[in-house]
Amino acid sequence: MKLLVFLAASLAAILARPSYAGAPATACTSDCKIENNCRCSRRSGPFDGDITEYPQLITLTFDDAVTTKTYQLWYDLLMSRTNPDGNAIGATFYVPHEYTDYQKVNELYNYGFEIAVHSITKNPLQSYWRTASENTLEQEFGGQKQIISKFANIPLEEIQGVRTPQLQLSGNNTISAYRASDLSYDSSWPTLPSKPLFPYTLDYLSTQDCNLGSTCPNEAFPGFWVLPIMDLNGPHGGWCNSLSSCNMTGTADQIADWLCNEIVKVKDNTRVPLTLSVNSYWFEFTNNSLAGLTQCLDTLQDSSDVFLVTHKQVIDWVKNPVKLADFQTEDASNQVSNCNEYNCSLMKDGKTMYMKTCVSCPAAYPWLGNPNGDPK
């Protein structure tokens, strides 16, 4: 009888929420509860008491093609690090298709990092992503999820996150395409340092500002999560949503001090989960950037309350916000997927494309409308 009462109450709570995309989103209400996979967009965190009793979560995110060169950069930067609980650190890789080595993607997954989606084409034009139709976006993101799963041999259900190139949203089209692709959260939406926001769902209308020229969603998408990218304060005034766009220059010490000071301000004031977007080209055009980032991460490793985790782990913590004394990062040592390496040479628009995969080479180069690389 108790079970029936519980199920009836849960069903009533779910039915009281917006139930389908396409319904105009309304202001969030007290019916939005985390136990129903619903959270309002707001500055306040899920804390019960002093924020210093809770962990500061940081997610290093990468959205470059996974190549031998970028993989080695990330390996040197990340692989030997551990969190205060002794487990290996986490990071989230938003993987685009073109030029990606899927054998290396498989290795990243086996090391315990989260693999997420960053489109097939990674088209460099902002206008492409701002005006794209739902069908185009479903091919971009859903197609890339299929490509990653098949050619890196990663279970589909393990690929849940997505970031749109240029951080450009096409309003409701983008979120609808995400949902149609069975993706459960997005990290493409910047917010100013003066308006920090904890992760939230799109059951109700977002209170987050819509920056960068994007069109942001205004319909209800129950249970779909947004992980805001809180801008950093740039060294020359203004704000920046990636380490490369901050234009911080100087010695390794100066770069490390700037970044660590930005993190400490967040830790001391809000403890909002912090996303740090790292582009590999930052290391190429800014002297001492890699050394500065490495030095800051070394400093953070001496902190007992700072944890480097995946975006999935951030959402899990928001759903169950345990205090520092009880917080434990995931042990991903059992996250293993086999990979039999194949070197593929395929034609695309008259050009030879090389692709390393964990399965037999496809008949055609995987692309929009043909993510499996089926014969044309």
Residue frames relative to the residue before (quaternion, step in Angstrom):
aa qw qx qy qz dx dy dz
M 1.0000 0.0000 0.0000 0.0000 0.00 0.00 0.00
K 0.6472 0.5181 -0.3254 0.4548 3.60 0.94 -0.89
L 0.6367 0.5302 -0.3299 0.4524 3.57 1.02 -0.82
L 0.6502 0.5157 -0.3185 0.4582 3.60 0.97 -0.85
V 0.6438 0.5162 -0.3213 0.4645 3.57 0.99 -0.82
F 0.6486 0.5191 -0.3152 0.4587 3.58 0.99 -0.88
L 0.6723 0.4995 -0.3010 0.4560 3.58 0.91 -0.93
A 0.6453 0.5201 -0.3218 0.4578 3.57 1.01 -0.81
A 0.6543 0.5068 -0.3100 0.4679 3.58 0.99 -0.84
S 0.6498 0.5152 -0.3166 0.4606 3.59 0.98 -0.83
L 0.6506 0.5135 -0.3142 0.4629 3.56 0.99 -0.87
A 0.6494 0.5196 -0.3216 0.4526 3.57 0.96 -0.82
A 0.6461 0.5206 -0.3218 0.4561 3.57 1.02 -0.81
I 0.6592 0.5052 -0.3085 0.4638 3.56 0.99 -0.85
L 0.6700 0.5042 -0.3031 0.4528 3.58 0.92 -0.89
A 0.6290 0.5496 -0.3370 0.4344 3.59 1.14 -0.54
R 0.6376 0.5140 -0.3247 0.4731 3.56 1.26 -0.33
P 0.6265 -0.4819 0.4128 0.4527 3.60 -1.23 0.24
S 0.2607 -0.8410 0.4647 0.0937 3.57 -0.67 1.05
Y 0.8124 0.1517 -0.0930 0.5552 3.61 1.14 -0.10
A 0.5323 -0.5844 0.5004 0.3531 3.50 -1.23 0.59
G 0.6383 0.4933 -0.3860 0.4476 3.56 -1.00 0.78
A 0.6120 0.5081 -0.3502 0.4946 3.57 1.22 -0.40
P 0.5027 -0.6363 0.4739 0.3432 3.64 -0.88 0.82
A 0.4126 -0.7131 0.5090 0.2493 3.57 -0.85 0.94
T 0.2160 -0.7750 0.5849 0.1031 3.54 -1.02 0.84
A 0.6819 -0.4699 0.3533 0.4351 3.56 -1.27 0.24
C 0.5502 -0.6469 0.4218 0.3177 3.54 -1.00 0.88
T 0.1899 -0.7880 0.5816 0.0689 3.55 -1.09 0.80
S 0.6842 -0.4868 0.3585 0.4078 3.54 -1.33 0.13
D 0.5347 0.6194 -0.4114 0.4014 3.60 1.25 -0.15
C 0.5882 0.5718 -0.3665 0.4390 3.59 1.24 -0.38
K 0.0963 0.8125 -0.5586 0.1358 3.57 -0.27 1.28
I 0.5758 -0.6352 0.3948 0.3303 3.55 -1.01 0.85
E 0.6136 0.5554 -0.3611 0.4296 3.60 1.08 -0.59
N 0.6909 0.3986 -0.2706 0.5390 3.59 1.29 -0.25
N 0.5115 -0.6620 0.4013 0.3730 3.58 1.27 0.46
C 0.5552 0.5599 -0.3995 0.4676 3.55 0.97 0.95
R 0.1036 0.7815 -0.6108 0.0741 3.57 -0.96 0.89
C 0.4407 -0.6979 0.5008 0.2606 3.57 -0.89 0.95
S 0.4748 -0.6303 0.5223 0.3233 3.57 -1.24 0.47
R 0.2751 0.7607 -0.5339 0.2460 3.55 -0.41 1.22
R 0.5980 -0.6024 0.4149 0.3276 3.50 -1.30 0.46
S 0.6323 0.5550 -0.3417 0.4188 3.57 1.06 -0.64
G 0.3696 -0.7426 0.5225 0.1971 3.53 -1.02 0.84
P 0.5973 -0.5810 0.4176 0.3623 3.57 -1.28 0.21
F 0.3042 0.7865 -0.4794 0.2429 3.55 0.94 0.94
D 0.1647 -0.7386 0.6438 0.1136 3.50 -1.24 0.56
G 0.8023 0.1157 -0.1123 0.5747 3.55 0.21 1.28
D 0.8195 -0.2443 0.1990 0.4788 3.53 -1.30 -0.51
I 0.4594 -0.7021 0.4646 0.2831 3.60 -0.80 0.99
T 0.5939 0.5861 -0.3766 0.4024 3.62 1.11 -0.48
E 0.5897 0.5637 -0.3677 0.4464 3.58 1.27 -0.15
Y 0.6899 0.4547 -0.2563 0.5016 3.57 1.34 -0.11
P 0.5558 -0.6208 0.4274 0.3506 3.61 -1.13 0.48
Q 0.3449 -0.6573 0.6174 0.2603 3.52 -1.31 0.43
L 0.1640 -0.8043 0.5683 0.0568 3.56 -0.56 1.22
I 0.0388 -0.7778 0.6273 -0.0109 3.56 -0.98 0.95
T 0.1161 -0.7845 0.6056 0.0657 3.56 -0.97 0.87
L 0.2474 -0.7232 0.6305 0.1356 3.54 -0.81 1.09
T 0.0447 -0.8112 0.5830 -0.0058 3.58 -0.71 1.05
F 0.1252 -0.7786 0.6144 0.0228 3.54 -1.13 0.83
D 0.0037 -0.8239 0.5668 -0.0009 3.61 -0.87 0.85
D 0.3843 0.6813 -0.5130 0.3534 3.55 1.02 0.88
A 0.6188 -0.4859 0.4409 0.4320 3.55 -1.30 0.22
V 0.3913 -0.7057 0.5401 0.2392 3.56 -1.02 0.82
T 0.0795 0.7893 -0.5969 0.1198 3.56 -0.33 1.30
T 0.7009 -0.4270 0.3341 0.4634 3.57 -1.26 0.08
K 0.6688 0.5150 -0.2958 0.4472 3.57 0.99 -0.88
T 0.7072 0.4376 -0.2833 0.4776 3.60 0.77 -0.96
Y 0.6048 0.5610 -0.3583 0.4372 3.58 1.03 -0.73
Q 0.6673 0.4984 -0.3130 0.4564 3.60 0.90 -0.86
L 0.6008 0.5523 -0.3492 0.4606 3.57 1.08 -0.74
W 0.7081 0.4661 -0.2589 0.4631 3.55 0.81 -1.06
Y 0.6074 0.5607 -0.3513 0.4397 3.55 1.05 -0.79
D 0.6912 0.4784 -0.2784 0.4646 3.59 0.82 -1.01
L 0.6852 0.5066 -0.2807 0.4416 3.57 1.03 -0.79
L 0.8270 0.3368 -0.0986 0.4391 3.56 0.89 -1.02
M 0.6716 0.6174 -0.3236 0.2510 3.53 0.76 -1.08
S 0.7330 0.4359 -0.2563 0.4549 3.61 0.99 -0.66
R 0.5629 0.6450 -0.3710 0.3598 3.58 1.26 -0.05
T 0.1116 -0.7706 0.6239 0.0664 3.52 -1.21 0.65
N 0.4829 -0.6348 0.5245 0.2977 3.53 -1.33 0.39
P 0.7121 -0.4637 0.3007 0.4330 3.61 -1.22 0.24
D 0.6689 0.4867 -0.3129 0.4667 3.62 1.16 -0.47
G 0.6088 -0.5949 0.3401 0.3998 3.60 1.28 0.08
N 0.5890 0.5661 -0.3756 0.4376 3.59 1.23 -0.23
A 0.6163 -0.5472 0.4128 0.3876 3.56 -1.22 0.48
I 0.5506 -0.6112 0.4531 0.3435 3.57 -1.16 0.61
G 0.3327 -0.7095 0.5776 0.2287 3.54 -1.32 0.28
A 0.0124 0.7484 -0.6629 -0.0182 3.54 -1.37 0.31
T 0.2945 -0.7495 0.5654 0.1782 3.57 -1.23 0.43
F 0.1739 -0.7854 0.5914 0.0560 3.54 -0.86 1.10
Y 0.1710 -0.7618 0.6207 0.0725 3.56 -0.61 1.20
V 0.1479 -0.8688 0.4722 0.0171 3.53 -0.07 1.38
P 0.2094 -0.7353 0.6297 0.1379 3.60 -0.86 0.99
H 0.5903 -0.6349 0.3825 0.3195 3.57 -1.22 0.38
E 0.7237 0.4825 -0.2974 0.3937 3.56 0.49 -1.19
Y 0.8386 0.1379 -0.1790 0.4957 3.56 -0.94 1.10
T 0.5047 0.6611 -0.4334 0.3470 3.63 1.19 0.01
D 0.3123 -0.7099 0.6121 0.1545 3.52 -1.15 0.89
Y 0.2593 -0.8229 0.4864 0.1377 3.58 -0.23 1.25
Q 0.5307 0.5773 -0.4215 0.4554 3.58 1.22 -0.18
K 0.6608 0.4836 -0.3008 0.4889 3.60 1.04 -0.75
V 0.5911 0.5458 -0.3645 0.4688 3.60 1.10 -0.63
N 0.6311 0.5287 -0.3196 0.4690 3.56 1.01 -0.83
E 0.6472 0.5151 -0.3222 0.4604 3.60 0.97 -0.79
L 0.6326 0.5236 -0.3338 0.4627 3.59 0.98 -0.82
Y 0.6426 0.5198 -0.3134 0.4676 3.56 0.98 -0.86
N 0.6882 0.4873 -0.2857 0.4553 3.58 0.91 -0.89
Y 0.6174 0.5169 -0.3462 0.4815 3.59 1.20 -0.37
G 0.6035 -0.5987 0.3412 0.4012 3.60 1.26 -0.12
F 0.4964 0.6479 -0.4409 0.3733 3.59 1.23 0.14
E 0.4824 -0.6594 0.4943 0.2971 3.56 -1.21 0.53
I 0.2032 -0.7604 0.6080 0.1043 3.55 -1.00 0.93
A 0.0027 0.7989 -0.5977 0.0677 3.56 -0.77 1.12
V 0.5979 -0.6257 0.4157 0.2798 3.57 -1.37 0.20
H 0.0225 -0.7955 0.6056 0.0004 3.56 -1.08 0.83
S 0.6852 -0.5070 0.2553 0.4564 3.61 1.12 0.72
I 0.5437 -0.5963 0.4834 0.3394 3.54 -1.36 0.26
T 0.8034 0.3517 -0.1766 0.4469 3.58 0.60 -1.11
K 0.1290 -0.7918 0.5672 0.1865 3.59 1.05 -0.79
N 0.0192 0.8436 -0.5339 0.0548 3.55 0.98 0.95
P 0.4023 -0.7652 0.4482 0.2273 3.64 -0.70 1.03
L 0.5993 0.5818 -0.3634 0.4126 3.60 1.23 -0.24
Q 0.4347 -0.6985 0.5027 0.2654 3.59 -0.74 1.03
S 0.6297 0.5635 -0.3385 0.4140 3.57 1.00 -0.81
Y 0.5785 0.5879 -0.3767 0.4217 3.60 1.11 -0.61
W 0.7352 0.4189 -0.2319 0.4799 3.57 0.86 -0.97
R 0.6310 0.5497 -0.3376 0.4308 3.61 1.07 -0.65
T 0.7960 0.3166 -0.1327 0.4985 3.58 1.01 -0.83
A 0.4083 0.7480 -0.4552 0.2580 3.60 1.27 -0.02
S 0.4699 -0.6613 0.5137 0.2792 3.54 -1.14 0.72
E 0.6527 -0.4999 0.3839 0.4203 3.54 -1.26 0.32
N 0.6419 0.5344 -0.3318 0.4385 3.60 0.97 -0.79
T 0.6512 0.5061 -0.3151 0.4696 3.60 0.94 -0.88
L 0.6876 0.4855 -0.2864 0.4578 3.57 0.90 -0.92
E 0.6166 0.5272 -0.3523 0.4666 3.58 1.06 -0.62
Q 0.6361 0.5021 -0.3279 0.4855 3.58 1.06 -0.72
E 0.6511 0.5275 -0.3158 0.4452 3.59 0.98 -0.83
F 0.8025 0.3253 -0.1560 0.4752 3.57 0.65 -1.12
G 0.6671 0.4685 -0.3026 0.4939 3.57 0.92 -0.83
G 0.6366 0.5309 -0.3223 0.4572 3.55 1.05 -0.78
Q 0.6733 0.4824 -0.3056 0.4696 3.59 0.94 -0.83
K 0.5903 0.5457 -0.3739 0.4626 3.59 1.06 -0.59
Q 0.6573 0.4960 -0.3102 0.4751 3.60 0.96 -0.83
I 0.6436 0.5304 -0.3233 0.4471 3.58 0.96 -0.87
I 0.6588 0.5027 -0.3110 0.4654 3.59 0.87 -0.94
S 0.6757 0.5111 -0.2999 0.4385 3.55 0.83 -1.00
K 0.7191 0.4560 -0.2644 0.4528 3.57 0.81 -0.97
F 0.8078 0.3528 -0.1698 0.4407 3.56 0.63 -1.12
A 0.6937 0.3718 -0.2805 0.5494 3.61 1.27 -0.22
N 0.3642 -0.7693 0.4514 0.2679 3.56 1.35 0.00
I 0.3929 0.6784 -0.5022 0.3650 3.53 0.81 1.14
P 0.5214 -0.6535 0.4311 0.3393 3.64 -0.78 0.91
L 0.5709 -0.6211 0.4208 0.3336 3.58 -0.95 0.91
E 0.6841 0.5123 -0.2978 0.4253 3.56 0.91 -0.92
E 0.6124 0.5526 -0.3484 0.4453 3.60 1.23 -0.29
I 0.6684 0.4675 -0.2864 0.5027 3.59 1.26 -0.33
Q 0.0917 0.8569 -0.4903 0.1296 3.56 -0.03 1.32
G 0.7179 0.4610 -0.2463 0.4598 3.59 1.14 -0.53
V 0.0807 -0.7957 0.6000 0.0189 3.56 -1.23 0.49
R 0.0351 -0.7484 0.6613 0.0367 3.52 -1.26 0.65
T 0.3355 -0.7490 0.5367 0.1961 3.56 -0.86 0.96
P 0.5541 -0.6174 0.4303 0.3558 3.64 -0.95 0.75
Q 0.8241 0.1907 -0.1905 0.4982 3.52 -1.18 0.74
L 0.4101 -0.7173 0.4519 0.3362 3.59 1.33 0.08
Q 0.4294 0.7115 -0.4385 0.3423 3.56 1.14 0.74
L 0.1643 -0.7964 0.5796 0.0526 3.55 -0.66 1.18
S 0.2617 -0.7358 0.6033 0.1615 3.54 -1.14 0.73
G 0.6743 -0.5371 0.2860 0.4183 3.53 0.83 1.06
N 0.8367 -0.1414 0.1294 0.5130 3.54 -1.02 -0.86
N 0.5434 0.6224 -0.4029 0.3938 3.61 1.14 -0.51
T 0.6664 0.5190 -0.3118 0.4350 3.56 0.91 -0.92
I 0.7039 0.4516 -0.2841 0.4689 3.59 0.77 -0.97
S 0.6137 0.5398 -0.3499 0.4577 3.61 1.03 -0.72
A 0.6541 0.5034 -0.3082 0.4730 3.58 1.01 -0.82
Y 0.6089 0.5397 -0.3463 0.4670 3.57 1.05 -0.72
R 0.6865 0.4877 -0.2920 0.4535 3.55 0.82 -0.99
A 0.6491 0.5136 -0.3162 0.4636 3.58 0.99 -0.83
S 0.6906 0.4535 -0.2612 0.4992 3.58 1.21 -0.54
D 0.4371 -0.7210 0.4305 0.3221 3.58 1.32 0.16
L 0.3862 0.6592 -0.5271 0.3721 3.54 0.90 1.05
S 0.3023 -0.8262 0.4612 0.1151 3.58 -0.87 0.92
Y 0.8130 0.0896 -0.0864 0.5688 3.61 1.17 -0.17
D 0.2338 -0.7589 0.5975 0.1117 3.54 -1.30 0.56
S 0.0466 -0.7592 0.6464 0.0597 3.54 -1.21 0.62
S 0.3639 0.7274 -0.4878 0.3169 3.55 0.38 1.34
W 0.6568 0.5637 -0.2586 0.4289 3.54 1.29 -0.11
P 0.2137 -0.8151 0.5246 0.1213 3.63 -0.19 1.24
T 0.0812 -0.7589 0.6426 0.0673 3.52 -1.30 0.49
L 0.5547 -0.6446 0.4174 0.3204 3.57 -1.06 0.75
P 0.6185 -0.5527 0.3951 0.3948 3.63 -1.14 0.52
S 0.6597 0.5104 -0.3093 0.4567 3.59 1.12 -0.60
K 0.7519 0.3035 -0.1833 0.5558 3.58 1.28 -0.21
P 0.0159 0.8370 -0.5462 0.0308 3.60 0.64 1.08
L 0.0759 -0.7962 0.6001 0.0146 3.55 -1.01 0.83
F 0.3686 -0.6943 0.5732 0.2313 3.53 -1.07 0.80
P 0.6577 -0.4948 0.3638 0.4363 3.62 -1.15 0.40
Y 0.0056 -0.7998 0.5976 -0.0558 3.54 -1.05 0.86
T 0.4341 -0.6758 0.5252 0.2812 3.55 -1.30 0.16
L 0.4712 -0.6836 0.4932 0.2596 3.54 -1.30 0.41
D 0.2077 0.7686 -0.5654 0.2156 3.58 1.00 0.80
Y 0.7892 0.1712 -0.0531 0.5874 3.54 1.09 -0.82
L 0.7087 -0.4707 0.3140 0.4214 3.56 -1.28 0.27
S 0.4228 -0.7085 0.5109 0.2415 3.55 -0.86 0.99
T 0.3294 -0.7246 0.5719 0.1985 3.54 -1.16 0.71
Q 0.4794 0.6931 -0.4256 0.3296 3.59 1.27 -0.01
D 0.4983 -0.6399 0.4949 0.3121 3.57 -1.02 0.82
C 0.3251 -0.7295 0.5718 0.1877 3.54 -1.16 0.68
N 0.0222 -0.8383 0.5425 -0.0489 3.55 -0.17 1.33
L 0.7578 0.4443 -0.2824 0.3853 3.55 -1.38 -0.18
G 0.6289 -0.5754 0.3425 0.3951 3.59 1.16 0.35
S 0.4602 0.6874 -0.4455 0.3423 3.57 1.26 0.04
T 0.3263 -0.6413 0.6317 0.2886 3.50 -1.42 0.13
C 0.2127 -0.8145 0.5301 0.1016 3.57 -0.56 1.12
P 0.6096 -0.5955 0.3754 0.3645 3.60 -1.09 0.61
N 0.0737 -0.7909 0.6054 0.0502 3.56 -1.14 0.68
E 0.5604 0.5431 -0.4089 0.4731 3.56 1.24 0.47
A 0.5604 -0.6111 0.4490 0.3330 3.56 -1.29 0.32
F 0.0005 -0.7669 0.6409 -0.0332 3.56 -0.94 1.01
P 0.2266 -0.8395 0.4764 0.1304 3.56 0.33 1.27
G 0.8543 0.1817 -0.1482 0.4639 3.53 -0.99 0.93
F 0.5634 0.5771 -0.4122 0.4238 3.61 1.22 0.02
W 0.3018 -0.8046 0.4969 0.1211 3.56 -0.73 1.16
V 0.1719 -0.7318 0.6505 0.1082 3.52 -1.27 0.66
L 0.1198 -0.7604 0.6344 0.0704 3.56 -0.92 0.96
P 0.2829 -0.7986 0.5032 0.1703 3.61 -0.05 1.25
I 0.3144 -0.6968 0.6092 0.2110 3.55 -1.21 0.65
M 0.1998 -0.7948 0.5598 0.1225 3.58 -0.31 1.18
D 0.4513 -0.7048 0.4822 0.2590 3.56 -0.72 1.12
L 0.3767 -0.6706 0.5880 0.2504 3.50 -1.33 0.48
N 0.4834 -0.6144 0.5250 0.3364 3.55 -1.26 0.36
G 0.3649 -0.7579 0.5010 0.2034 3.55 -0.55 1.17
P 0.5926 -0.6125 0.3909 0.3478 3.59 -1.10 0.60
H 0.7479 0.3524 -0.2002 0.5257 3.60 1.20 -0.43
G 0.6741 -0.4378 0.2815 0.5240 3.57 1.20 0.49
G 0.7120 0.4091 -0.3226 0.4709 3.55 -1.20 0.45
W 0.4266 -0.6939 0.5306 0.2344 3.52 -1.35 -0.02
C 0.1177 -0.7928 0.5966 0.0411 3.56 -1.22 0.49
N 0.3134 -0.7900 0.5049 0.1507 3.58 -0.97 0.88
S 0.7462 0.2208 -0.2036 0.5941 3.60 1.29 0.20
L 0.6227 -0.5587 0.3770 0.3974 3.56 -1.13 0.50
S 0.6482 0.5290 -0.3291 0.4379 3.58 1.01 -0.73
S 0.7038 0.4751 -0.2774 0.4495 3.62 0.97 -0.80
C 0.5495 0.6230 -0.3994 0.3878 3.60 1.25 -0.16
N 0.2551 -0.8150 0.4875 0.1818 3.59 1.28 -0.39
M 0.2841 0.7443 -0.5448 0.2619 3.55 0.96 0.86
T 0.0124 -0.7940 0.6070 -0.0305 3.56 -0.80 1.05
G 0.4268 0.6911 -0.5176 0.2689 3.54 -1.29 0.24
T 0.7268 -0.3700 0.3135 0.4863 3.53 -1.22 -0.47
A 0.6713 -0.4633 0.3733 0.4420 3.56 -1.28 0.18
D 0.6291 0.5397 -0.3309 0.4511 3.58 1.01 -0.78
Q 0.6727 0.5017 -0.3001 0.4535 3.58 0.92 -0.90
I 0.6583 0.4937 -0.3093 0.4767 3.59 0.94 -0.84
A 0.6575 0.5083 -0.3066 0.4641 3.58 0.95 -0.88
D 0.6574 0.5104 -0.3152 0.4561 3.59 0.93 -0.88
W 0.6441 0.5201 -0.3306 0.4531 3.60 0.92 -0.86
L 0.7081 0.4638 -0.2797 0.4530 3.60 0.75 -1.02
C 0.6789 0.4836 -0.3065 0.4597 3.58 0.86 -0.88
N 0.6199 0.5319 -0.3469 0.4609 3.60 1.07 -0.64
E 0.6159 0.5332 -0.3394 0.4704 3.60 1.05 -0.74
I 0.6662 0.4966 -0.2987 0.4695 3.58 0.95 -0.87
V 0.6507 0.5212 -0.3203 0.4499 3.60 0.92 -0.87
K 0.6184 0.5425 -0.3502 0.4479 3.62 1.00 -0.75
V 0.6556 0.4899 -0.3078 0.4852 3.57 0.98 -0.82
K 0.6681 0.5174 -0.3016 0.4416 3.58 0.87 -0.95
D 0.7169 0.4595 -0.2610 0.4547 3.58 0.93 -0.86
N 0.7703 0.4060 -0.1907 0.4532 3.59 1.07 -0.67
T 0.8521 0.0968 -0.0172 0.5140 3.62 0.81 -0.88
R 0.1718 -0.7971 0.5386 0.2120 3.58 1.09 -0.83
V 0.2464 0.7474 -0.5675 0.2421 3.56 1.04 0.74
P 0.5283 -0.6136 0.4604 0.3640 3.66 -0.92 0.73
L 0.2285 -0.8151 0.5280 0.0672 3.55 -0.74 1.12
T 0.1969 -0.7624 0.6084 0.0988 3.56 -0.92 1.00
L 0.0971 -0.7755 0.6226 0.0398 3.56 -0.85 1.02
S 0.1913 -0.7951 0.5696 0.0823 3.58 -0.49 1.22
V 0.0904 -0.8158 0.5711 -0.0128 3.55 -0.58 1.22
N 0.1060 -0.7861 0.6080 0.0358 3.58 -0.67 1.13
S 0.5072 -0.6853 0.4259 0.3029 3.57 -0.81 0.98
Y 0.6250 0.5548 -0.3623 0.4126 3.60 1.05 -0.61
W 0.4867 0.6403 -0.4370 0.4028 3.61 1.24 -0.24
F 0.6715 0.5061 -0.2981 0.4519 3.55 0.99 -0.84
E 0.6607 0.5247 -0.3077 0.4399 3.57 1.17 -0.55
F 0.8009 0.3123 -0.1712 0.4814 3.60 0.88 -0.84
T 0.7185 0.3682 -0.2565 0.5314 3.63 1.21 -0.07
N 0.3830 -0.7347 0.5183 0.2121 3.55 -0.53 1.20
N 0.8504 0.1805 -0.1668 0.4652 3.54 -1.13 0.84
S 0.4164 0.7301 -0.4695 0.2705 3.61 1.23 0.05
L 0.6711 0.4812 -0.3117 0.4701 3.60 0.88 -0.84
A 0.6544 0.4996 -0.3125 0.4738 3.57 0.97 -0.83
G 0.6525 0.5174 -0.3184 0.4529 3.59 1.01 -0.77
L 0.6534 0.4942 -0.3121 0.4811 3.58 0.96 -0.86
T 0.6384 0.5286 -0.3235 0.4565 3.58 0.95 -0.87
Q 0.6660 0.5108 -0.2984 0.4543 3.56 0.94 -0.90
C 0.6482 0.5038 -0.3226 0.4711 3.59 0.99 -0.79
L 0.6552 0.4986 -0.3180 0.4701 3.60 0.94 -0.82
D 0.6029 0.5403 -0.3537 0.4685 3.59 1.09 -0.65
T 0.6517 0.5126 -0.3088 0.4661 3.57 1.00 -0.85
L 0.6585 0.5157 -0.3096 0.4523 3.58 0.93 -0.89
Q 0.6178 0.5762 -0.3501 0.4046 3.56 1.06 -0.69
D 0.6383 0.5114 -0.3269 0.4735 3.58 1.24 -0.33
S 0.5856 0.5743 -0.3709 0.4356 3.60 1.29 -0.08
S 0.3907 -0.7535 0.4853 0.2102 3.57 -0.80 0.98
D 0.7448 0.3988 -0.2159 0.4896 3.61 1.24 -0.29
V 0.6097 0.5254 -0.3575 0.4737 3.63 1.25 0.24
F 0.0403 -0.8098 0.5842 -0.0362 3.56 -0.75 1.13
L 0.2573 -0.7330 0.6115 0.1506 3.57 -0.98 0.91
V 0.0615 0.8255 -0.5438 0.1380 3.55 -0.41 1.29
T 0.5768 -0.5582 0.4589 0.3810 3.57 -1.32 0.12
H 0.6270 -0.5173 0.4082 0.4156 3.56 -1.26 0.23
K 0.6014 0.5477 -0.3663 0.4518 3.58 1.04 -0.65
Q 0.6576 0.5043 -0.3132 0.4638 3.60 0.97 -0.79
V 0.5914 0.5577 -0.3661 0.4530 3.59 1.12 -0.62
I 0.6673 0.4865 -0.3058 0.4739 3.59 0.87 -0.93
D 0.6340 0.5320 -0.3354 0.4500 3.59 0.94 -0.82
W 0.6694 0.4885 -0.3095 0.4663 3.59 1.00 -0.78
V 0.6252 0.5250 -0.3483 0.4606 3.62 0.98 -0.76
K 0.6516 0.5021 -0.3135 0.4744 3.58 1.06 -0.68
N 0.7873 0.0929 -0.0312 0.6087 3.57 1.15 -0.63
P 0.0507 -0.8784 0.4752 0.0055 3.58 0.48 1.25
V 0.0430 -0.8256 0.5625 -0.0118 3.57 0.32 1.25
K 0.5422 -0.6241 0.4611 0.3222 3.53 -1.21 0.55
L 0.7349 -0.4474 0.2974 0.4138 3.51 -1.34 0.36
A 0.6456 0.5498 -0.3257 0.4181 3.57 0.94 -0.86
D 0.7647 0.3416 -0.1779 0.5166 3.58 1.14 -0.64
F 0.5107 0.6758 -0.4172 0.3293 3.59 1.25 -0.12
Q 0.0128 0.7855 -0.6165 0.0519 3.54 -0.98 0.95
T 0.3412 -0.7286 0.5503 0.2231 3.57 -0.80 0.97
E 0.6200 -0.5704 0.3937 0.3678 3.53 -1.26 0.40
D 0.2924 -0.6980 0.6224 0.1997 3.53 -1.14 0.75
A 0.1096 -0.8443 0.5242 0.0190 3.57 -0.22 1.29
S 0.3045 0.7928 -0.4884 0.2007 3.60 1.20 0.38
N 0.6865 0.4608 -0.2848 0.4850 3.59 1.20 -0.44
Q 0.5067 0.6315 -0.4272 0.4026 3.59 1.30 0.08
V 0.2205 0.7930 -0.5226 0.2221 3.56 0.07 1.32
S 0.0197 0.7717 -0.6348 0.0335 3.54 -1.00 0.91
N 0.4434 -0.7171 0.4741 0.2539 3.56 -0.78 1.03
C 0.0517 -0.7862 0.6151 0.0287 3.54 -1.23 0.52
N 0.1021 -0.7496 0.6526 0.0425 3.56 -0.74 1.12
E 0.3252 -0.8169 0.4434 0.1741 3.54 -0.25 1.30
Y 0.0402 -0.7618 0.6466 -0.0019 3.52 -1.06 0.97
N 0.2340 -0.7497 0.6042 0.1348 3.57 -1.02 0.86
C 0.1037 -0.8377 0.5362 -0.0048 3.55 -0.42 1.28
S 0.1176 -0.7508 0.6470 0.0619 3.54 -1.13 0.80
L 0.0588 0.8302 -0.5382 0.1331 3.54 -0.34 1.31
M 0.4147 -0.7116 0.5146 0.2382 3.56 -1.17 0.59
K 0.0405 0.7614 -0.6464 0.0289 3.55 -1.10 0.83
D 0.8413 -0.1141 0.0309 0.5274 3.56 -0.61 1.18
G 0.7343 -0.4439 0.2211 0.4635 3.55 0.95 0.97
K 0.6538 0.4792 -0.3041 0.5005 3.59 1.30 0.07
T 0.4249 -0.6949 0.5190 0.2591 3.57 -1.02 0.80
M 0.1031 -0.7863 0.6089 0.0199 3.55 -0.82 1.08
Y 0.2224 -0.7738 0.5823 0.1126 3.56 -0.94 0.93
M 0.0310 0.8048 -0.5872 0.0810 3.55 -0.89 0.96
K 0.2147 -0.7513 0.6098 0.1325 3.57 -0.87 0.96
T 0.0432 -0.8147 0.5776 -0.0288 3.56 -0.85 0.99
C 0.4776 -0.6534 0.5099 0.2916 3.53 -1.37 0.17
V 0.7122 0.3246 -0.2267 0.5797 3.58 1.32 0.07
S 0.7281 -0.4150 0.2981 0.4569 3.56 -1.28 0.15
C 0.5941 -0.5973 0.4090 0.3507 3.54 -1.10 0.74
P 0.4472 -0.6828 0.5026 0.2849 3.61 -0.98 0.78
A 0.6227 -0.5497 0.4036 0.3835 3.56 -1.29 0.27
A 0.7905 0.1277 -0.0446 0.5974 3.58 1.12 -0.70
Y 0.5973 -0.5534 0.4254 0.3949 3.56 -1.22 0.39
P 0.4435 -0.7015 0.4790 0.2858 3.64 -0.65 1.03
W 0.1348 0.7861 -0.5875 0.1372 3.57 -0.92 0.94
L 0.7649 -0.3309 0.2543 0.4907 3.56 -1.29 -0.10
G 0.8215 0.2042 -0.1769 0.5021 3.56 -0.89 0.98
N 0.7805 0.1772 -0.1163 0.5881 3.60 1.25 -0.16
P 0.0187 0.8602 -0.5095 0.0140 3.61 0.68 1.04
N 0.6695 0.4945 -0.3087 0.4604 3.61 1.13 -0.47
G 0.4141 -0.7196 0.4677 0.3033 3.57 1.25 -0.18
D 0.2069 0.8041 -0.5284 0.1773 3.57 1.03 0.79
P 0.6416 -0.5177 0.3814 0.4181 3.62 -1.18 0.42
K 0.3836 -0.7283 0.5183 0.2319 3.57 -0.96 0.81
